[in-house]
Amino acid sequence: MAKKTRRRIRPERVALLVIIFIACLIGTVQAISILIGKLHHEEAPVPSAQVPQETIDPIYRHDYDWKYLKHNDGLYTYEDQKYTSSVGIDVSYLQGDIDWNRVKAAGIEFAIIRAGYRGYETGILHEDSHFRTNIENALAAGLDVGVYYFSQMITPEEAEEEAVFVLDLVRDYPVSVIAFDLEEADSEGRIAANTQDINTQGAIAFCRKIKEAGYTPLVYGSASWMYTDIRMKDLQDMCQFWMAAYDWSEPKFPYVFMIWQYDCRGRIDGIKTDVDMNILFLEK
């Protein structure tokens, strides 16, 4: 009987079989993974739609209800369950000599008088030429009186200097409110290059000095200036706001303000020129 010879398996054949086995194994694992993923996706709950959250406004909003705002013969008044109002004007040397008794008789209850100003070119501090006459005669006529300073500051140090200057002017008068009024007097004046940061830092410096002296600080500006040229949110815990906007039947400004200057061409008995008209909102 012939002896059988054992067939040898070539090494390259073994390697091919191993490769085929590994490929089949990988394919099986991937298929199982895809199946599990599909099952998980089908069983996972569909997330509910997210309701967009309104961003909280960092600036305090007022709660006046303009249905209570009344207009009568050029004068605005306001009265609701929380607030009442007072009718006023603001004046400077531009109004000339004023008969304050006639102003009082015309229904004006308060006046904000310019105490002084900084030169828009020179930067020199000045007292308003009619300040003492105006404040003494307005007080004598029985009006409540505040003052404002026309600022042209370009640094916080200059704003502090202005505050010290006005505090010295009012120290002998029963004044409670002092306003910071930063406006361009000329397009090429010294504050033309002021940024929002500089304006805000200056207002903070002025108001801090005024508040430390025991007075109520105000920051004056137009509605557009309040929006873009100063950061109200950085000032709102330190001062009150005096907002100017004309040709509005009611303020469209949403943020807290204490005084609305609503007309720059008002006519009041006892004053020969146009005059700024204001309404002061008072919490009861």
Summary of the structure (lengths in Angstrom):
residues: 284
radius of gyration: 36.7
end to end distance: 128.2
largest distance: 149.3
contacts: 805
relative contact order: 0.14
helix: 34%
strand: 26%
